[in-house]
Amino acid sequence: MAYTPKLTYKGRPLVRCGNDIYYGSLKDPYVIYLQILTTKKEKDVEVADKVHIVLLNTDSSKALPDRIVRQANKVGLFNALSFGDIMLRSQMKGKA
């Protein structure tokens, strides 16, 4: 039986562990890694403030520094995830 992720965004899986979020499937050639750098309180709830975005090649035979394709920073998780989705889609389109 195939694994079905519980959380997705635009049809791609989201996996979170603490302040680290992976967006995309490791079966694809690229994934997005989001690292929440800072948080802020909004109405007694902690929300992501500054987020670092990394477009990663999933080829595990390469060293980690060689797997980094592109990086950016955004304010807010939604902005970071939206920008990461654009980065991922454009990279996948170029490699199709």
N, CA, C and O atoms as CSV, one atom per row, in Angstrom:
chain,resi,resn,atom,element,x,y,z
A,1,MET,N,N,0.831,-1.172,0.000
A,1,MET,CA,C,0.000,0.000,0.000
A,1,MET,C,C,0.883,1.245,0.000
A,1,MET,O,O,1.831,1.328,0.780
A,2,ALA,N,N,0.590,2.191,-0.845
A,2,ALA,CA,C,1.385,3.409,-0.983
A,2,ALA,C,C,1.121,4.363,0.176
A,2,ALA,O,O,0.012,4.426,0.706
A,3,TYR,N,N,2.157,5.104,0.560
A,3,TYR,CA,C,2.041,6.094,1.628
A,3,TYR,C,C,1.334,7.324,1.088
A,3,TYR,O,O,1.686,7.836,0.025
A,4,THR,N,N,0.335,7.796,1.823
A,4,THR,CA,C,-0.372,9.016,1.457
A,4,THR,C,C,-0.085,10.061,2.529
A,4,THR,O,O,-0.454,9.877,3.688
A,5,PRO,N,N,0.580,11.173,2.145
A,5,PRO,CA,C,0.898,12.185,3.151
A,5,PRO,C,C,-0.373,12.823,3.712
A,5,PRO,O,O,-1.363,13.004,3.002
A,6,LYS,N,N,-0.323,13.156,4.992
A,6,LYS,CA,C,-1.480,13.771,5.639
A,6,LYS,C,C,-1.580,15.250,5.307
A,6,LYS,O,O,-2.676,15.809,5.297
A,7,LEU,N,N,-0.451,15.887,5.034
A,7,LEU,CA,C,-0.439,17.315,4.761
A,7,LEU,C,C,0.197,17.561,3.403
A,7,LEU,O,O,1.314,17.114,3.141
A,8,THR,N,N,-0.515,18.269,2.545
A,8,THR,CA,C,0.012,18.600,1.220
A,8,THR,C,C,-0.243,20.072,0.930
A,8,THR,O,O,-1.077,20.716,1.566
A,9,TYR,N,N,0.500,20.587,-0.052
A,9,TYR,CA,C,0.308,21.941,-0.556
A,9,TYR,C,C,0.441,21.855,-2.065
A,9,TYR,O,O,1.477,21.436,-2.581
A,10,LYS,N,N,-0.595,22.249,-2.761
A,10,LYS,CA,C,-0.632,22.192,-4.221
A,10,LYS,C,C,-0.270,20.799,-4.745
A,10,LYS,O,O,0.425,20.658,-5.750
A,11,GLY,N,N,-0.755,19.784,-4.044
A,11,GLY,CA,C,-0.575,18.409,-4.488
A,11,GLY,C,C,0.752,17.764,-4.139
A,11,GLY,O,O,0.980,16.605,-4.486
A,12,ARG,N,N,1.626,18.480,-3.466
A,12,ARG,CA,C,2.928,17.926,-3.071
A,12,ARG,C,C,2.965,17.764,-1.545
A,12,ARG,O,O,2.387,18.575,-0.821
A,13,PRO,N,N,3.641,16.724,-1.061
A,13,PRO,CA,C,3.671,16.487,0.383
A,13,PRO,C,C,4.481,17.524,1.150
A,13,PRO,O,O,5.463,18.073,0.649
A,14,LEU,N,N,4.036,17.777,2.389
A,14,LEU,CA,C,4.743,18.626,3.347
A,14,LEU,C,C,5.086,17.780,4.557
A,14,LEU,O,O,4.221,17.101,5.109
A,15,VAL,N,N,6.342,17.817,4.972
A,15,VAL,CA,C,6.779,17.081,6.159
A,15,VAL,C,C,7.498,18.072,7.062
A,15,VAL,O,O,8.438,18.748,6.644
A,16,ARG,N,N,7.037,18.146,8.311
A,16,ARG,CA,C,7.620,19.097,9.255
A,16,ARG,C,C,8.204,18.381,10.457
A,16,ARG,O,O,7.616,17.441,10.990
A,17,CYS,N,N,9.375,18.847,10.872
A,17,CYS,CA,C,10.004,18.383,12.105
A,17,CYS,C,C,10.564,19.622,12.798
A,17,CYS,O,O,11.619,20.127,12.412
A,18,GLY,N,N,9.871,20.108,13.807
A,18,GLY,CA,C,10.309,21.323,14.499
A,18,GLY,C,C,10.233,22.521,13.566
A,18,GLY,O,O,9.169,22.832,13.032
A,19,ASN,N,N,11.351,23.187,13.373
A,19,ASN,CA,C,11.409,24.363,12.510
A,19,ASN,C,C,11.845,24.036,11.082
A,19,ASN,O,O,12.093,24.947,10.292
A,20,ASP,N,N,11.940,22.769,10.746
A,20,ASP,CA,C,12.332,22.343,9.400
A,20,ASP,C,C,11.125,21.771,8.671
A,20,ASP,O,O,10.381,20.960,9.223
A,21,ILE,N,N,10.935,22.202,7.421
A,21,ILE,CA,C,9.827,21.711,6.598
A,21,ILE,C,C,10.382,21.298,5.249
A,21,ILE,O,O,11.137,22.046,4.628
A,22,TYR,N,N,10.011,20.112,4.794
A,22,TYR,CA,C,10.359,19.656,3.443
A,22,TYR,C,C,9.092,19.663,2.605
A,22,TYR,O,O,8.044,19.178,3.031
A,23,TYR,N,N,9.205,20.217,1.413
A,23,TYR,CA,C,8.074,20.318,0.493
A,23,TYR,C,C,8.444,19.616,-0.800
A,23,TYR,O,O,9.401,20.004,-1.471
A,24,GLY,N,N,7.690,18.585,-1.153
A,24,GLY,CA,C,7.963,17.815,-2.358
A,24,GLY,C,C,8.275,16.376,-2.002
A,24,GLY,O,O,8.339,16.007,-0.829
A,25,SER,N,N,8.467,15.579,-3.022
A,25,SER,CA,C,8.731,14.155,-2.837
A,25,SER,C,C,10.201,13.855,-3.115
A,25,SER,O,O,10.779,14.384,-4.064
A,26,LEU,N,N,10.797,13.010,-2.289
A,26,LEU,CA,C,12.192,12.618,-2.514
A,26,LEU,C,C,12.345,11.743,-3.749
A,26,LEU,O,O,13.467,11.478,-4.182
A,27,LYS,N,N,11.234,11.290,-4.323
A,27,LYS,CA,C,11.280,10.548,-5.585
A,27,LYS,C,C,11.509,11.476,-6.760
A,27,LYS,O,O,11.950,11.032,-7.820
A,28,ASP,N,N,11.215,12.762,-6.591
A,28,ASP,CA,C,11.439,13.762,-7.636
A,28,ASP,C,C,12.894,14.215,-7.609
A,28,ASP,O,O,13.585,14.000,-6.613
A,29,PRO,N,N,13.374,14.840,-8.688
A,29,PRO,CA,C,14.774,15.275,-8.708
A,29,PRO,C,C,15.084,16.444,-7.776
A,29,PRO,O,O,16.249,16.686,-7.462
A,30,TYR,N,N,14.044,17.185,-7.322
A,30,TYR,CA,C,14.258,18.349,-6.459
A,30,TYR,C,C,13.188,18.420,-5.382
A,30,TYR,O,O,12.059,17.973,-5.583
A,31,VAL,N,N,13.554,18.989,-4.230
A,31,VAL,CA,C,12.616,19.297,-3.151
A,31,VAL,C,C,12.957,20.682,-2.608
A,31,VAL,O,O,14.029,21.226,-2.871
A,32,ILE,N,N,12.028,21.230,-1.853
A,32,ILE,CA,C,12.255,22.507,-1.181
A,32,ILE,C,C,12.438,22.225,0.313
A,32,ILE,O,O,11.667,21.478,0.916
A,33,TYR,N,N,13.462,22.828,0.891
A,33,TYR,CA,C,13.704,22.762,2.323
A,33,TYR,C,C,13.454,24.159,2.891
A,33,TYR,O,O,14.083,25.126,2.461
A,34,LEU,N,N,12.546,24.263,3.845
A,34,LEU,CA,C,12.227,25.536,4.492
A,34,LEU,C,C,12.700,25.464,5.938
A,34,LEU,O,O,12.390,24.511,6.654
A,35,GLN,N,N,13.445,26.467,6.360
A,35,GLN,CA,C,13.902,26.523,7.742
A,35,GLN,C,C,13.345,27.800,8.364
A,35,GLN,O,O,13.644,28.906,7.914
A,36,ILE,N,N,12.530,27.631,9.406
A,36,ILE,CA,C,11.969,28.779,10.105
A,36,ILE,C,C,13.061,29.346,11.011
A,36,ILE,O,O,13.504,28.692,11.956
A,37,LEU,N,N,13.487,30.573,10.708
A,37,LEU,CA,C,14.587,31.181,11.449
A,37,LEU,C,C,14.101,31.918,12.687
A,37,LEU,O,O,14.720,31.835,13.749
A,38,THR,N,N,12.984,32.645,12.550
A,38,THR,CA,C,12.427,33.378,13.684
A,38,THR,C,C,10.908,33.238,13.681
A,38,THR,O,O,10.290,32.973,12.650
A,39,THR,N,N,10.328,33.423,14.861
A,39,THR,CA,C,8.871,33.407,14.999
A,39,THR,C,C,8.438,34.683,15.710
A,39,THR,O,O,9.250,35.381,16.318
A,40,LYS,N,N,7.146,34.972,15.622
A,40,LYS,CA,C,6.586,36.118,16.352
A,40,LYS,C,C,5.207,35.730,16.859
A,40,LYS,O,O,4.584,34.797,16.352
A,41,LYS,N,N,4.741,36.454,17.862
A,41,LYS,CA,C,3.417,36.191,18.431
A,41,LYS,C,C,2.377,37.042,17.727
A,41,LYS,O,O,2.550,38.247,17.542
A,42,GLU,N,N,1.290,36.385,17.339
A,42,GLU,CA,C,0.128,37.068,16.799
A,42,GLU,C,C,-1.087,36.505,17.507
A,42,GLU,O,O,-1.443,35.342,17.315
A,43,LYS,N,N,-1.722,37.324,18.323
A,43,LYS,CA,C,-2.895,36.897,19.099
A,43,LYS,C,C,-2.601,35.631,19.903
A,43,LYS,O,O,-3.358,34.663,19.842
A,44,ASP,N,N,-1.509,35.641,20.651
A,44,ASP,CA,C,-1.099,34.539,21.528
A,44,ASP,C,C,-0.719,33.249,20.794
A,44,ASP,O,O,-0.682,32.184,21.411
A,45,VAL,N,N,-0.441,33.324,19.509
A,45,VAL,CA,C,-0.020,32.160,18.730
A,45,VAL,C,C,1.335,32.464,18.091
A,45,VAL,O,O,1.524,33.528,17.501
A,46,GLU,N,N,2.280,31.518,18.213
A,46,GLU,CA,C,3.589,31.674,17.568
A,46,GLU,C,C,3.446,31.356,16.082
A,46,GLU,O,O,2.971,30.279,15.721
A,47,VAL,N,N,3.857,32.288,15.220
A,47,VAL,CA,C,3.818,32.064,13.778
A,47,VAL,C,C,5.203,32.334,13.200
A,47,VAL,O,O,5.991,33.091,13.766
A,48,ALA,N,N,5.483,31.705,12.069
A,48,ALA,CA,C,6.781,31.873,11.417
A,48,ALA,C,C,6.943,33.307,10.947
A,48,ALA,O,O,6.006,33.904,10.416
A,49,ASP,N,N,8.124,33.854,11.140
A,49,ASP,CA,C,8.425,35.206,10.683
A,49,ASP,C,C,9.425,35.121,9.528
A,49,ASP,O,O,9.029,35.202,8.366
A,50,LYS,N,N,10.691,34.962,9.829
A,50,LYS,CA,C,11.711,34.842,8.783
A,50,LYS,C,C,11.916,33.370,8.437
A,50,LYS,O,O,12.081,32.531,9.322
A,51,VAL,N,N,11.903,33.067,7.137
A,51,VAL,CA,C,12.033,31.693,6.660
A,51,VAL,C,C,13.100,31.637,5.576
A,51,VAL,O,O,13.090,32.436,4.639
A,52,HIS,N,N,14.017,30.689,5.709
A,52,HIS,CA,C,15.064,30.457,4.704
A,52,HIS,C,C,14.592,29.329,3.796
A,52,HIS,O,O,14.140,28.290,4.276
A,53,ILE,N,N,14.697,29.531,2.477
A,53,ILE,CA,C,14.225,28.572,1.476
A,53,ILE,C,C,15.430,28.036,0.712
A,53,ILE,O,O,16.283,28.805,0.269
A,54,VAL,N,N,15.498,26.715,0.561
A,54,VAL,CA,C,16.595,26.091,-0.192
A,54,VAL,C,C,16.000,25.099,-1.188
A,54,VAL,O,O,15.257,24.196,-0.801
A,55,LEU,N,N,16.323,25.265,-2.457
A,55,LEU,CA,C,15.966,24.293,-3.481
A,55,LEU,C,C,17.094,23.268,-3.528
A,55,LEU,O,O,18.238,23.601,-3.835
A,56,LEU,N,N,16.754,22.011,-3.219
A,56,LEU,CA,C,17.761,20.953,-3.121
A,56,LEU,C,C,17.582,19.900,-4.201
A,56,LEU,O,O,16.460,19.512,-4.527
A,57,ASN,N,N,18.703,19.442,-4.755
A,57,ASN,CA,C,18.726,18.282,-5.627
A,57,ASN,C,C,18.626,17.057,-4.723
A,57,ASN,O,O,19.277,17.020,-3.680
A,58,THR,N,N,17.838,16.065,-5.089
A,58,THR,CA,C,17.665,14.880,-4.235
A,58,THR,C,C,18.685,13.778,-4.512
A,58,THR,O,O,18.583,12.695,-3.937
A,59,ASP,N,N,19.654,14.026,-5.369
A,59,ASP,CA,C,20.687,13.034,-5.679
A,59,ASP,C,C,21.609,12.859,-4.471
A,59,ASP,O,O,22.478,13.697,-4.228
A,60,SER,N,N,21.426,11.787,-3.724
A,60,SER,CA,C,22.184,11.576,-2.490
A,60,SER,C,C,23.648,11.206,-2.730
A,60,SER,O,O,24.421,11.126,-1.776
A,61,SER,N,N,24.043,10.978,-3.982
A,61,SER,CA,C,25.449,10.673,-4.263
A,61,SER,C,C,26.302,11.947,-4.247
A,61,SER,O,O,27.530,11.872,-4.193
A,62,LYS,N,N,25.653,13.112,-4.294
A,62,LYS,CA,C,26.378,14.389,-4.251
A,62,LYS,C,C,26.503,14.862,-2.809
A,62,LYS,O,O,25.663,14.549,-1.965
A,63,ALA,N,N,27.561,15.619,-2.537
A,63,ALA,CA,C,27.728,16.232,-1.218
A,63,ALA,C,C,26.666,17.320,-1.042
A,63,ALA,O,O,26.219,17.919,-2.021
A,64,LEU,N,N,26.265,17.571,0.200
A,64,LEU,CA,C,25.191,18.533,0.457
A,64,LEU,C,C,25.442,19.909,-0.164
A,64,LEU,O,O,24.522,20.457,-0.773
A,65,PRO,N,N,26.629,20.494,-0.044
A,65,PRO,CA,C,26.822,21.808,-0.671
A,65,PRO,C,C,26.609,21.784,-2.200
A,65,PRO,O,O,26.192,22.784,-2.786
A,66,ASP,N,N,26.896,20.655,-2.828
A,66,ASP,CA,C,26.712,20.534,-4.277
A,66,ASP,C,C,25.247,20.311,-4.652
A,66,ASP,O,O,24.874,20.475,-5.813
A,67,ARG,N,N,24.428,19.945,-3.689
A,67,ARG,CA,C,23.010,19.687,-3.954
A,67,ARG,C,C,22.164,20.955,-3.888
A,67,ARG,O,O,21.023,20.960,-4.349
A,68,ILE,N,N,22.711,22.027,-3.323
A,68,ILE,CA,C,21.977,23.288,-3.211
A,68,ILE,C,C,21.943,23.967,-4.573
A,68,ILE,O,O,22.985,24.292,-5.142
A,69,VAL,N,N,20.735,24.178,-5.088
A,69,VAL,CA,C,20.552,24.783,-6.400
A,69,VAL,C,C,20.308,26.280,-6.272
A,69,VAL,O,O,20.864,27.075,-7.031
A,70,ARG,N,N,19.470,26.663,-5.303
A,70,ARG,CA,C,19.094,28.066,-5.150
A,70,ARG,C,C,18.631,28.297,-3.713
A,70,ARG,O,O,18.101,27.389,-3.074
A,71,GLN,N,N,18.834,29.530,-3.203
A,71,GLN,CA,C,18.415,29.879,-1.858
A,71,GLN,C,C,17.751,31.252,-1.851
A,71,GLN,O,O,18.019,32.088,-2.714
A,72,ALA,N,N,16.891,31.471,-0.878
A,72,ALA,CA,C,16.233,32.774,-0.715
A,72,ALA,C,C,15.716,32.883,0.712
A,72,ALA,O,O,15.656,31.888,1.434
A,73,ASN,N,N,15.347,34.079,1.113
A,73,ASN,CA,C,14.717,34.338,2.406
A,73,ASN,C,C,13.418,35.078,2.167
A,73,ASN,O,O,13.336,35.931,1.284
A,74,LYS,N,N,12.400,34.754,2.953
A,74,LYS,CA,C,11.104,35.423,2.869
A,74,LYS,C,C,10.579,35.655,4.275
A,74,LYS,O,O,11.004,35.004,5.230
A,75,VAL,N,N,9.646,36.596,4.387
A,75,VAL,CA,C,8.972,36.856,5.649
A,75,VAL,C,C,7.607,36.187,5.584
A,75,VAL,O,O,6.812,36.474,4.689
A,76,GLY,N,N,7.332,35.291,6.534
A,76,GLY,CA,C,6.058,34.589,6.598
A,76,GLY,C,C,6.122,33.240,5.919
A,76,GLY,O,O,6.731,33.086,4.860
A,77,LEU,N,N,5.484,32.263,6.546
A,77,LEU,CA,C,5.507,30.906,6.014
A,77,LEU,C,C,4.772,30.797,4.684
A,77,LEU,O,O,5.236,30.107,3.776
A,78,PHE,N,N,3.633,31.471,4.560
A,78,PHE,CA,C,2.893,31.399,3.299
A,78,PHE,C,C,3.711,31.976,2.147
A,78,PHE,O,O,3.762,31.382,1.070
A,79,ASN,N,N,4.350,33.124,2.359
A,79,ASN,CA,C,5.191,33.718,1.315
A,79,ASN,C,C,6.339,32.785,0.948
A,79,ASN,O,O,6.656,32.621,-0.230
A,80,ALA,N,N,6.963,32.171,1.957
A,80,ALA,CA,C,8.082,31.262,1.713
A,80,ALA,C,C,7.630,30.022,0.951
A,80,ALA,O,O,8.294,29.587,0.010
A,81,LEU,N,N,6.508,29.460,1.358
A,81,LEU,CA,C,5.999,28.256,0.702
A,81,LEU,C,C,5.571,28.552,-0.732
A,81,LEU,O,O,5.828,27.751,-1.630
A,82,SER,N,N,4.931,29.676,-0.954
A,82,SER,CA,C,4.527,30.065,-2.310
A,82,SER,C,C,5.739,30.278,-3.208
A,82,SER,O,O,5.763,29.824,-4.352
A,83,PHE,N,N,6.750,30.977,-2.675
A,83,PHE,CA,C,7.964,31.215,-3.462
A,83,PHE,C,C,8.709,29.901,-3.703
A,83,PHE,O,O,9.233,29.674,-4.793
A,84,GLY,N,N,8.755,29.042,-2.690
A,84,GLY,CA,C,9.391,27.736,-2.851
A,84,GLY,C,C,8.699,26.901,-3.912
A,84,GLY,O,O,9.359,26.205,-4.683
A,85,ASP,N,N,7.373,26.965,-3.958
A,85,ASP,CA,C,6.620,26.242,-4.978
A,85,ASP,C,C,6.977,26.749,-6.374
A,85,ASP,O,O,7.124,25.956,-7.305
A,86,ILE,N,N,7.117,28.057,-6.521
A,86,ILE,CA,C,7.507,28.636,-7.817
A,86,ILE,C,C,8.907,28.161,-8.203
A,86,ILE,O,O,9.146,27.787,-9.351
A,87,MET,N,N,9.837,28.178,-7.234
A,87,MET,CA,C,11.206,27.717,-7.497
A,87,MET,C,C,11.203,26.252,-7.940
A,87,MET,O,O,11.867,25.883,-8.909
A,88,LEU,N,N,10.448,25.425,-7.216
A,88,LEU,CA,C,10.405,23.994,-7.505
A,88,LEU,C,C,9.788,23.717,-8.868
A,88,LEU,O,O,10.326,22.937,-9.654
A,89,ARG,N,N,8.665,24.356,-9.142
A,89,ARG,CA,C,7.994,24.137,-10.431
A,89,ARG,C,C,8.853,24.592,-11.610
A,89,ARG,O,O,8.914,23.908,-12.632
A,90,SER,N,N,9.515,25.737,-11.476
A,90,SER,CA,C,10.349,26.210,-12.587
A,90,SER,C,C,11.558,25.317,-12.792
A,90,SER,O,O,11.969,25.102,-13.932
A,91,GLN,N,N,12.142,24.789,-11.720
A,91,GLN,CA,C,13.286,23.878,-11.849
A,91,GLN,C,C,12.846,22.558,-12.474
A,91,GLN,O,O,13.541,22.017,-13.335
A,92,MET,N,N,11.705,22.038,-12.048
A,92,MET,CA,C,11.197,20.768,-12.590
A,92,MET,C,C,10.823,20.937,-14.072
A,92,MET,O,O,11.021,20.029,-14.878
A,93,LYS,N,N,10.290,22.092,-14.407
A,93,LYS,CA,C,9.905,22.360,-15.796
A,93,LYS,C,C,11.147,22.391,-16.687
A,93,LYS,O,O,11.124,21.897,-17.814
A,94,GLY,N,N,12.229,22.978,-16.170
A,94,GLY,CA,C,13.471,23.055,-16.927
A,94,GLY,C,C,14.165,21.732,-17.081
A,94,GLY,O,O,14.952,21.555,-18.010
A,95,LYS,N,N,13.894,20.783,-16.184
A,95,LYS,CA,C,14.550,19.472,-16.213
A,95,LYS,C,C,13.670,18.387,-16.793
A,95,LYS,O,O,14.082,17.229,-16.870
A,96,ALA,N,N,12.458,18.745,-17.204
A,96,ALA,CA,C,11.528,17.734,-17.743
A,96,ALA,C,C,11.930,17.257,-19.108
A,96,ALA,O,O,11.252,16.411,-19.691
